[in-house]
Amino acid sequence: MLKEDVSTLGKRGDVVDVAPGFARNFLVPQGKALPVTAAVLKQVEHHRAKEAERKEAERQDALAFRTALATIGALKIRKHTGTDGVLFGTVTNGDVAEAVTAATQRDVERRDIEVPEIHRVGDYTALLRLQSGITAEVKLSVVG
């Protein structure tokens, strides 16, 4: 059983079949693997169950956050404007991350936000990736 990720074999917790010499001379002495016993297999199953519970809890949290974002409505983003509502600069994913954090008191990474090209005052929609497969649409109201 692997105690850490090994690029050629697998991820932490995987039970892999290797040559006895490779296990005896490299994996076990380096602390990268353990010989498989009944106790180790039981421990692996316990860790997998805990990991599945943790992932499900994160998924439920992401779904709840998506619902909360939907109920907030449009987030106002203030920018300096010129004539005819043209912005000086553009609205970035960092601006949207700050607005989401201010509205929800929950930090979001700016790299998880996809913002369309925004160069004018108006209403827009940004996409926030909460988790793999779970996204939320965030309505933006850009004002001058």
Wavefront OBJ file of the C-alpha trace (Angstrom):
o trace
v 0.000 0.000 0.000
v 1.368 3.403 -0.964
v 1.878 5.920 1.834
v 2.387 8.783 -0.624
v 1.876 9.504 -4.305
v 4.385 7.712 -6.536
v 4.223 8.961 -10.120
v 4.786 5.595 -11.796
v 2.623 3.507 -9.436
v -0.355 5.401 -8.077
v -1.723 7.676 -5.410
v -1.593 7.559 -1.636
v -3.697 4.705 -0.275
v -3.612 2.638 -3.467
v -2.786 -1.044 -3.134
v -0.359 -1.887 -5.938
v 1.439 -5.047 -6.981
v 5.198 -4.576 -7.450
v 8.232 -6.805 -7.666
v 9.390 -8.018 -4.225
v 12.854 -6.493 -4.666
v 11.431 -3.087 -5.616
v 9.265 -3.094 -2.501
v 11.998 -4.436 -0.202
v 14.841 -2.251 -1.492
v 13.141 0.997 -2.458
v 9.505 1.562 -1.490
v 9.525 0.320 2.115
v 12.938 1.766 3.162
v 12.083 5.151 1.607
v 8.794 5.203 3.549
v 6.744 5.298 0.361
v 4.847 2.046 0.976
v 3.793 -0.517 3.558
v 3.480 -4.270 3.117
v -0.186 -5.212 2.816
v -1.708 -6.944 5.837
v -5.293 -7.369 6.988
v -4.893 -4.443 9.403
v -3.498 -2.221 6.662
v -6.381 -3.126 4.331
v -8.873 -2.279 7.072
v -7.121 1.053 7.597
v -7.219 1.763 3.849
v -10.964 1.117 3.730
v -11.480 3.385 6.740
v -9.502 6.200 5.068
v -11.424 5.777 1.808
v -14.737 5.987 3.666
v -13.594 9.133 5.497
v -12.410 10.675 2.210
v -15.756 9.906 0.563
v -17.583 11.547 3.493
v -15.326 14.605 3.274
v -15.883 14.951 -0.476
v -19.648 14.648 -0.059
v -19.605 17.304 2.685
v -17.601 19.630 0.399
v -20.073 18.972 -2.408
v -23.048 19.791 -0.182
v -21.288 22.952 1.003
v -20.661 24.017 -2.605
v -24.317 23.427 -3.506
v -25.449 25.475 -0.491
v -23.065 28.284 -1.465
v -24.422 28.220 -5.037
v -27.945 28.604 -3.646
v -26.802 31.471 -1.416
v -25.223 33.243 -4.395
v -28.455 32.865 -6.361
v -30.483 34.514 -3.588
v -28.139 37.495 -3.190
v -28.972 39.021 -6.541
v -26.669 41.293 -8.511
v -23.354 42.319 -6.983
v -22.508 45.984 -7.496
v -19.043 46.786 -8.750
v -18.021 50.444 -8.834
v -15.535 51.605 -11.451
v -14.451 54.986 -12.752
v -16.139 55.812 -16.020
v -15.661 58.230 -18.843
v -18.215 59.567 -21.241
v -21.010 57.300 -22.451
v -20.447 54.779 -19.629
v -17.077 53.558 -20.879
v -14.904 52.250 -18.048
v -11.361 53.360 -17.344
v -9.849 49.890 -17.449
v -11.930 46.754 -17.142
v -13.640 44.608 -14.524
v -11.326 41.755 -13.558
v -11.909 38.455 -11.823
v -10.181 39.992 -8.774
v -12.868 42.693 -8.616
v -15.573 40.031 -8.754
v -13.812 37.961 -6.061
v -13.737 41.006 -3.756
v -17.440 41.657 -4.375
v -18.371 38.024 -3.667
v -16.259 38.010 -0.490
v -17.832 41.267 0.699
v -21.355 39.967 0.040
v -20.938 36.469 1.496
v -18.018 36.714 3.971
v -16.540 33.718 2.215
v -13.221 33.850 0.396
v -13.167 32.771 -3.223
v -10.132 32.389 -5.434
v -9.978 34.832 -8.333
v -8.692 32.118 -10.646
v -11.981 30.238 -10.115
v -13.954 33.097 -11.682
v -14.571 33.559 -15.404
v -15.514 37.137 -16.243
v -16.637 38.248 -19.706
v -14.955 41.263 -21.291
v -16.496 44.217 -19.446
v -15.653 47.683 -20.726
v -18.975 49.485 -20.198
v -21.452 50.143 -17.407
v -24.255 47.563 -17.323
v -25.400 44.152 -16.124
v -23.279 41.065 -16.744
v -22.960 37.450 -15.618
v -19.759 35.847 -14.355
v -19.158 32.144 -13.815
v -17.752 30.916 -10.485
v -16.314 27.388 -10.280
v -17.069 26.118 -6.781
v -15.902 22.540 -7.210
v -15.329 20.172 -10.091
v -18.650 19.954 -11.873
v -20.357 22.600 -9.719
v -20.524 26.162 -10.993
v -22.551 29.200 -10.019
v -23.618 32.171 -12.081
v -22.966 35.495 -10.385
v -24.903 38.506 -11.606
v -22.867 41.700 -11.765
v -24.068 45.274 -11.947
v -21.231 47.544 -13.039
v -21.864 51.163 -12.089
v -19.852 54.348 -12.489
l 1 2 3 4 5 6 7 8 9 10 11 12 13 14 15 16 17 18 19 20 21 22 23 24 25 26 27 28 29 30 31 32 33 34 35 36 37 38 39 40 41 42 43 44 45 46 47 48 49 50 51 52 53 54 55 56 57 58 59 60 61 62 63 64 65 66 67 68 69 70 71 72 73 74 75 76 77 78 79 80 81 82 83 84 85 86 87 88 89 90 91 92 93 94 95 96 97 98 99 100 101 102 103 104 105 106 107 108 109 110 111 112 113 114 115 116 117 118 119 120 121 122 123 124 125 126 127 128 129 130 131 132 133 134 135 136 137 138 139 140 141 142 143 144
